[in-house]
Structures are given as structure tokens and as C-alpha cells.
Amino acid sequence: MLKVTKISVKGTKICEIWTVRLSDAVGHEQSGQRPAIVCASIDSIGIAFVIPLTTQLDASRFPLTLKIEKSPENGLDEDSIAMIFQARALSYNRFVRRRGVIEVKYHELIKALLKKYLNI
């Protein structure tokens, strides 16, 4: 059985990249332990809205994706694809560890893609 270590993610900030556990995927949803970009968080209820990442670069063929190049600042081990179309809310209990922060250039592009996706 997987041992879950309680960590403090209170105060998680927008643009941080965290390793998260996505264990209940259905269909084509992303699953497993993977990095995700925090887009919003509400400490009072322990929920964050995240965009999962994949190292499968061919995922860029899907609409609403963005390639994020690894860097010391963002803490990614490999270049990754941000899958905006897979954005979802997660409990803080799914957060494993903080990896880094995405660069401003990516943040602006993600905001534009989210607006397009959500039609706002």
C-alpha cells in the first residue's frame, strides 16, 4: 500500500510546479504521479486548479497545449507539454513536492490558452 506523507502546501502560489498524484483517471485523462502547474488555489478549502504536464512531446498535436522547456527555475527534468485541455481541481492531499516556478513567458501564454479554452 502506498504511504502518503502529509506535506504543507498551504500558501501554494500561482505558477508553481508541483509533482501531483492523479490516481483516478478515466478514459484519456492523465494519470500517475506527474508535474502540474498551479493556476489557482484556495487555502481555506485545500483545493488547487492545476494543468498537468507530460513528457510525451507528441502530445503537442492536441489543441490547447504548450511546450515548456526544462530549466533550473521550473525544476522539470525534461521538456514537457502543458495540457491546458486537461486542467482540473485537485485536493492538496494529492500534492507530493514543489519543483519550481514557470517562467513569465509561459505564464502569459497559459493565461491566454485558458481564456480561449474557457471562452472568457
VEXROMI-322601 format. One record per residue (C-alpha): z, x, y; residue in one letter. Coordinates in pm, whole numbers, padded with zeros to 5 digits, always signed. Example, Ala and Ser with C-alpha at 12.3 -4.5 7.8 and 13.67 -1.06 7.14 Angstrom:
2
+00780+01230-00450a
+00714+01367-00106s
// end
This chain:
120
+00000+00000+00000m
-00090+00122+00350l
+00213+00227+00550k
+00188+00106+00909v
+00358+00325+01167t
+00468+00139+01478k
+00338+00305+01792i
+00378+00218+02156s
+00054+00102+02312v
+00220-00087+02596k
+00051+00017+02917g
-00280+00084+02745t
-00536+00134+03016k
-00894+00018+03057i
-01146+00284+02943c
-00912+00446+02692e
-01050+00510+02346i
-00815+00435+02058w
-00851+00452+01684t
-00800+00095+01561v
-00783-00078+01222r
-01041-00353+01165l
-00940-00471+00820s
-01050-00832+00816d
-01425-00813+00882a
-01661-01088+00773v
-02038-01059+00743g
-02181-00794+00974h
-01860-00736+01171e
-01738-00377+01198q
-01458-00286+00964s
-01230+00002+00873g
-01049+00248+01092q
-01266+00348+01389r
-01262+00429+01759p
-01277+00145+02010a
-01295+00129+02389i
-01026-00077+02563v
-01184-00317+02815c
-00872-00518+02898a
-00514-00551+02777s
-00223-00788+02826i
+00109-00617+02752d
+00309-00940+02767s
+00135-01072+02454i
+00034-00739+02295g
-00340-00804+02288i
-00632-00587+02399a
-01004-00665+02429f
-01200-00378+02274v
-01551-00262+02195i
-01579-00094+01854p
-01778+00226+01809l
-01987+00352+01519t
-02123+00697+01440t
-02430+00534+01283q
-02667+00620+01567l
-02938+00391+01429d
-02715+00101+01543a
-02872+00161+01885s
-03163-00053+01761r
-02944-00359+01822f
-02927-00520+02166p
-02621-00461+02383l
-02537-00113+02258t
-02474+00213+02441l
-02473+00571+02315k
-02153+00759+02404i
-02175+01138+02371e
-01866+01313+02235k
-01663+01513+02486s
-01317+01666+02523p
-01234+01387+02771e
-01318+01095+02541n
-01183+01255+02223g
-01469+01142+02000l
-01552+01363+01701d
-01918+01262+01702e
-02170+01095+01932d
-02120+00721+01884s
-02271+00384+01962i
-02062+00134+02158a
-02140-00207+02011m
-02084-00439+02303i
-02203-00735+02094f
-01907-00673+01858q
-01639-00692+02133a
-01318-00860+02021r
-00949-00911+02092a
-00701-00711+01882l
-00325-00709+01843s
-00156-00387+01949y
-00040-00368+01585n
-00395-00258+01496r
-00385+00046+01728f
-00339+00377+01546v
-00370+00655+01807r
-00505+00726+02153r
-00811+00954+02152r
-00912+00988+02517g
-01085+00816+02807v
-01453+00735+02851i
-01633+00887+03145e
-01703+00679+03458v
-02079+00673+03394k
-02021+00494+03062y
-01765+00256+03210h
-02015+00130+03467e
-02285+00079+03202l
-02042-00102+02970i
-01934-00336+03252k
-02299-00424+03318a
-02368-00485+02948l
-02056-00701+02911l
-02162-00912+03210k
-02504-00957+03051k
-02350-01044+02712y
-02101-01292+02856l
-02357-01428+03105n
-02120-01383+03401i
// end
